[in-house]
């Protein structure tokens, strides 16, 4: 019998915001309401965490912001997070918080593969493939269909410093991130492009890519 390969020596980092009604998914909330938007965000985060837990990597970290006690599905999230090292996001502005989260996750001394909570369709197979790519590449980047990115991996956490001047949550964030990485002299390996969830128009494509049993698919049926 061929032995199973061991876990990949990569730290998988999830950057997350507590899905609190009124604070989570505000663009989506404008259409479906604050409570429904927060519940969708909670479902997406739980699906993402489930995928990360079963991805064969050696370390798993969540960089969290917000009050989990006020979040939708708080009990489920607290239970799931017991399988992770949880650190608090720190810094002014999203770019600085991403840089600091990378630095905190890099404390394990391994390459860091970072994702958010807006792609609940991610699978352990896809994340594992991205992690393995990072063992032989200085950086990996997966573009999102809206112009951003859904995954960023760097062999050295300090490499994420180049994100400091990248405008986040814009239509050119992915392209500017790629240019910033390449301007440091890094060779960037591009991985699969995915839809992410920001507005109600994003839901059908993401739901179609999810397992039918996923929380996100369940909570968005009929939306």
C-alpha positions, 0 to 999 in steps of 0.5 A: 500500500502506498503511504499517504503523503504527510501534511504540507509544511505551510501555514494556512491563514484565514483573515476573518471578520465576526459576522455581526449584523449591521457590520458584516457584508454591508453591500449585501445587507443593502439588498437582503437586510442586516440579519440575513447578510450576517447569517450568510457571512457566518455560513461562508466563514464556517464552510471556509473553516471546515475546508481549512481544517481538512486541508493537509497543512501543518499549521492553521491560523485565523486572524479575527476582528470584531466581537464574536459574542455578537455574531450570527452562529456564534456558538458554532464559530467558537467551537470550530475556532478551537481547531485553530490558533486565533490571533487578533487583527491589528493595524490601521486599514485593511492592507496593514492588517493583512501585512500584520496577519501574515507576520503573525502567521509566519511566526511558525517559520513556514510559508503562509497561504492566506485566504478570506471568508468570501469564497465558501466554495474552496475545497481542501483539494484546492487549498492543498494544491495551492499550499504545495505550489508555495513550497516551490514558488516565492509567491502564489496569487489567485485572482477573484472575478471581481478584480480582487484576489482570493488567495495570496501565499508568500514563502516569507511573511515579510514579503507581504510588506509590499501590500502596504500601498495596494488599494484594497476592495477595488476593481484593480486590487488583484492587478495592483497586488500582482504588480507589487509582488513582481516589483519586489523581484518575486516570481508569482505563480497564478492559481485558479480564479474564483468568484467571491461574495460581496453582493447579491449578484455574486451569490448564484455563481458561488452557490453553484460551486459549493457542495449542495450540503454546504451551509452557504448553499443552504442559507442562500437558497431562495435569495 
